[in-house]
């Protein structure tokens, strides 16, 4: 799910459709803000905490196995460094957008 103009338009239409139906824009929320940018935590501890929270979230608990989102979270757990983590997280973030899951990172 690349971040293209088409993707942005599709996500806007999803959000607008939810609002028009009387629903909130976001179906679910996952709060990672306190740990996502915690510079005092070693990388591996920060990564593992983020992965644990994602796995415990209602978003992942409702998925059927196998699922691309669950596979991406598994990939996050294996990310060797922040650069690899960021590449995978960007893809996961796009899936969250499409699933109307707000991942709070700030």
Residue pairs with C-beta under 8 A, 6 or more apart in sequence:
1 7
1 91
1 94
1 95
1 97
1 98
2 94
3 90
3 94
7 94
7 97
10 98
11 97
11 98
14 98
14 100
15 25
15 100
18 24
18 25
18 27
18 100
19 25
25 100
26 100
26 101
26 102
27 99
27 100
27 101
28 57
28 58
28 59
28 99
28 100
28 101
28 102
29 101
29 102
29 103
29 104
30 53
30 54
30 57
30 59
30 96
30 101
30 102
30 103
30 104
31 53
31 104
32 50
32 53
32 54
32 103
32 104
32 105
33 104
33 105
33 106
35 41
35 46
35 49
35 50
35 53
36 46
36 50
36 105
36 106
37 105
37 106
38 46
41 49
43 81
43 82
43 85
47 76
47 77
47 79
47 85
48 77
50 76
51 73
51 76
51 77
54 60
54 73
54 76
54 92
55 73
57 101
59 69
59 96
59 99
59 101
60 69
60 70
60 73
63 69
63 70
68 95
69 92
69 95
69 96
69 99
72 88
72 91
72 92
72 95
73 92
75 88
76 85
76 88
76 89
76 92
79 85
79 88
92 103
93 103
96 102
96 103
